[in-house]
Amino acid sequence: MNIDFTNVPKHYAARTQEKMREVLMNPAGEGPAVHYYMLRGGVDQKNTTVWEPGTISGEYIKTYGHYHVGDLSENYFVAFGQGVALLQKLAEDESGQLIADQVEQFRAIVVKTGDSVFMPLKFGHLVANTGQTYLVTIDDSPVDFDDRDPSSFPGHADYELVKQMRGFAYYVVEGENGQPALKRNSLYKSIVEEDLGGLSVIE
């Protein structure tokens, strides 16, 4: 068996509380030192993500969120736990540039162990852990190990628009009776079409 171990140190990455403050509903909220952990294996070995359970000022722990660059879709398989996947497609200007605060389509999808979610071309996405345990997913996103900082921002993904808007158009929050709900991010000007996946909206 011949395996190239060159990229092994680059496989593991963690997203810290300090980094996640950029996209939290309440950036000053108290949370765990690490929100989620990634083992990046690329298309061949797949990528595994593990979320801590819990909330930060009422918002469930989530991934940072990003938009795909180029002709790229992605498949997520939920190996363990439960959560909510958020997908959104931004409007574009005449030159094809994304408009950060205008959403053409927004979807919230409730997921559990055994479910699969398809992240289509041009859709940004993030996933929040709404359960009492770890949430674990496996995805087939490609990984560029030649990145200057491969543990941070893969070359196929754009995080800047999410950072600019401090998250997606909705936050996934703990609602009545401990059930997940959504809270609108006021930085977004418009949402043309939305499917909230049966979740209630908290004002």
C-alpha positions as CSV (number, residue, x, y, z in Angstrom):
1,M,0.0,0.0,0.0
2,N,1.5,3.3,-1.1
3,I,0.0,6.4,0.6
4,D,1.4,9.9,0.3
5,F,1.5,11.3,3.9
6,T,2.6,14.8,2.7
7,N,-0.7,16.5,3.5
8,V,-1.6,14.7,6.7
9,P,-0.8,17.8,8.9
10,K,-3.2,19.9,6.8
11,H,-6.2,17.5,7.2
12,Y,-7.3,18.9,10.6
13,A,-8.7,22.3,11.3
14,A,-10.8,23.8,14.0
15,R,-13.1,26.9,14.0
16,T,-12.6,28.9,17.2
17,Q,-14.9,31.2,19.1
18,E,-12.7,34.1,18.2
19,K,-13.1,33.5,14.5
20,M,-16.9,32.8,14.8
21,R,-17.6,36.1,16.4
22,E,-17.5,37.6,12.9
23,V,-20.8,35.9,12.0
24,L,-22.6,35.4,15.3
25,M,-26.0,37.0,16.0
26,N,-24.4,38.3,19.2
27,P,-20.6,38.7,18.7
28,A,-20.1,39.3,22.4
29,G,-21.9,36.0,23.4
30,E,-20.1,33.4,25.4
31,G,-19.4,30.1,23.6
32,P,-17.0,27.2,23.6
33,A,-13.3,27.7,22.7
34,V,-13.9,25.6,19.5
35,H,-17.3,25.5,17.7
36,Y,-16.5,22.8,15.2
37,Y,-13.8,20.5,14.0
38,M,-12.9,19.5,10.4
39,L,-11.0,16.6,8.9
40,R,-10.4,17.6,5.3
41,G,-9.8,14.7,2.9
42,G,-11.2,16.1,-0.3
43,V,-13.2,14.2,-3.0
44,D,-11.4,10.9,-2.5
45,Q,-11.5,10.6,1.3
46,K,-14.4,13.0,1.9
47,N,-14.5,15.7,4.6
48,T,-15.9,15.2,8.1
49,T,-17.2,18.0,10.3
50,V,-18.1,17.7,14.0
51,W,-20.1,20.4,15.8
52,E,-20.2,21.0,19.5
53,P,-23.8,21.2,20.9
54,G,-25.1,24.3,22.5
55,T,-26.2,27.9,22.0
56,I,-24.5,31.3,22.1
57,S,-26.9,34.0,23.3
58,G,-29.7,31.8,22.0
59,E,-28.1,31.0,18.6
60,Y,-27.2,27.4,17.9
61,I,-23.6,26.6,17.1
62,K,-23.1,26.6,13.4
63,T,-20.5,26.6,10.7
64,Y,-19.1,29.9,9.4
65,G,-20.9,29.6,6.1
66,H,-19.6,30.3,2.6
67,Y,-20.4,30.7,-1.1
68,H,-18.9,28.4,-3.7
69,V,-16.5,29.9,-6.3
70,G,-16.9,28.6,-9.8
71,D,-18.9,25.6,-11.1
72,L,-19.2,23.7,-7.8
73,S,-22.0,21.9,-6.0
74,E,-21.7,19.8,-2.8
75,N,-23.4,16.8,-1.1
76,Y,-23.7,16.5,2.7
77,F,-24.5,13.3,4.5
78,V,-25.6,13.5,8.2
79,A,-23.8,10.7,10.0
80,F,-25.0,11.6,13.5
81,G,-27.1,14.2,15.3
82,Q,-29.7,16.7,14.2
83,G,-29.5,20.2,12.8
84,V,-30.7,22.8,10.3
85,A,-29.0,23.5,7.0
86,L,-29.4,27.0,5.6
87,L,-29.0,27.7,1.9
88,Q,-29.2,31.0,0.2
89,K,-28.6,32.4,-3.3
90,L,-27.7,36.1,-3.6
91,A,-28.9,38.4,-6.3
92,E,-26.4,39.5,-9.0
93,D,-25.8,42.9,-10.6
94,E,-25.4,43.5,-14.3
95,S,-21.8,42.4,-14.3
96,G,-22.6,39.1,-12.5
97,Q,-21.2,40.3,-9.1
98,L,-23.1,39.0,-6.1
99,I,-25.1,41.6,-4.1
100,A,-24.3,40.9,-0.4
101,D,-27.6,42.1,1.1
102,Q,-30.1,40.9,-1.4
103,V,-31.2,37.2,-1.4
104,E,-33.0,35.7,-4.4
105,Q,-33.7,32.3,-2.7
106,F,-33.4,31.2,0.9
107,R,-34.0,27.7,2.3
108,A,-34.0,26.2,5.7
109,I,-33.8,22.3,5.9
110,V,-34.2,20.4,9.1
111,V,-31.9,17.4,9.1
112,K,-31.2,14.3,11.2
113,T,-29.0,11.2,11.2
114,G,-29.3,9.4,7.8
115,D,-30.4,12.5,5.8
116,S,-28.6,13.9,2.8
117,V,-28.5,17.6,1.6
118,F,-27.5,18.8,-1.8
119,M,-25.9,22.2,-1.9
120,P,-26.5,23.5,-5.4
121,L,-24.3,25.6,-7.6
122,K,-24.2,29.3,-6.6
123,F,-25.9,28.6,-3.2
124,G,-24.1,29.7,0.0
125,H,-24.6,27.3,2.9
126,L,-24.1,26.7,6.6
127,V,-25.3,24.1,9.1
128,A,-26.3,24.6,12.7
129,N,-26.4,21.9,15.4
130,T,-29.8,21.9,17.1
131,G,-29.3,18.7,19.1
132,Q,-28.0,17.8,22.5
133,T,-25.1,15.8,21.1
134,Y,-22.4,16.3,18.5
135,L,-23.6,16.8,14.9
136,V,-21.4,14.9,12.4
137,T,-21.5,15.3,8.6
138,I,-19.6,14.0,5.7
139,D,-19.3,16.0,2.5
140,D,-17.6,15.7,-0.9
141,S,-16.3,19.2,-1.3
142,P,-12.9,19.4,-3.0
143,V,-9.9,20.6,-1.0
144,D,-6.9,22.6,-2.3
145,F,-4.0,21.7,-0.1
146,D,-1.8,24.3,-1.9
147,D,-3.7,27.1,-0.1
148,R,-1.5,29.5,1.9
149,D,-3.5,28.7,5.0
150,P,-5.3,25.4,4.2
151,S,-6.8,25.0,7.7
152,S,-8.7,28.3,7.3
153,F,-10.3,29.2,3.9
154,P,-10.2,26.6,1.1
155,G,-9.6,28.1,-2.4
156,H,-13.0,27.0,-3.7
157,A,-15.0,29.0,-1.1
158,D,-15.8,32.6,-0.5
159,Y,-16.3,33.6,3.1
160,E,-16.1,37.4,2.8
161,L,-19.7,38.1,1.8
162,V,-20.9,36.1,4.9
163,K,-18.5,38.0,7.1
164,Q,-19.7,41.3,5.6
165,M,-23.3,40.5,6.5
166,R,-22.4,38.9,9.8
167,G,-24.0,35.6,8.9
168,F,-26.9,34.5,6.7
169,A,-30.3,36.1,6.2
170,Y,-31.6,34.2,9.2
171,Y,-30.0,32.9,12.4
172,V,-31.0,29.5,13.8
173,V,-32.1,30.1,17.4
174,E,-33.7,28.2,20.3
175,G,-37.4,29.0,20.2
176,E,-40.3,28.0,22.4
177,N,-40.1,24.7,24.3
178,G,-36.5,24.4,23.2
179,Q,-37.4,23.9,19.5
180,P,-35.3,25.4,16.7
181,A,-36.6,28.6,15.1
182,L,-35.3,31.4,12.9
183,K,-34.5,35.0,13.6
184,R,-34.1,37.5,10.7
185,N,-30.7,39.1,10.2
186,S,-31.6,42.8,9.8
187,L,-28.5,43.6,7.7
188,Y,-30.2,42.0,4.7
189,K,-32.4,44.3,2.7
190,S,-34.5,41.8,0.9
191,I,-35.4,38.1,0.4
192,V,-37.4,37.4,-2.8
193,E,-38.2,33.8,-2.2
194,E,-38.0,31.8,1.0
195,D,-38.8,28.3,2.2
196,L,-38.4,28.2,6.0
197,G,-38.7,24.4,6.3
198,G,-41.6,24.6,8.7
199,L,-39.6,26.6,11.3
200,S,-41.2,29.5,13.1
201,V,-39.7,33.0,13.0
202,I,-38.9,34.9,16.2
203,E,-39.1,38.7,16.0
